[in-house]
Amino acid sequence: MPAQATTASVEQVIFDGLAELGAAGEVSREATFEQLDVDSLDLGELAQIVEEEFGVELQGEDVKDLETVGQVIDLVVARAS
């Protein structure tokens, strides 16, 4: 059963996931993927982590226009509700 997707829990999973993927710099809600040197392959891996943890499926179309970590967190929380 997927974990409950509260803002805090999603934030923690995404921050940990980005760190695990080798994000450059400090991960914060305001950080952009460009600043973190996160590419589309990394975002695909992050989407898998989110799906496993919260049961929320993110496609490339869902995240292609998102620029910050906070935008992804908000999308996951909204989709999980």
Secondary structure, DSSP 8 states (H G I E B T S, - for coil): ------HHHHHHHHHHHHHHTT-SS---TT-BTTTTT--HHHHHHHHHHHHHHH-----HHHHTT--BHHHHHHHHHHHH-
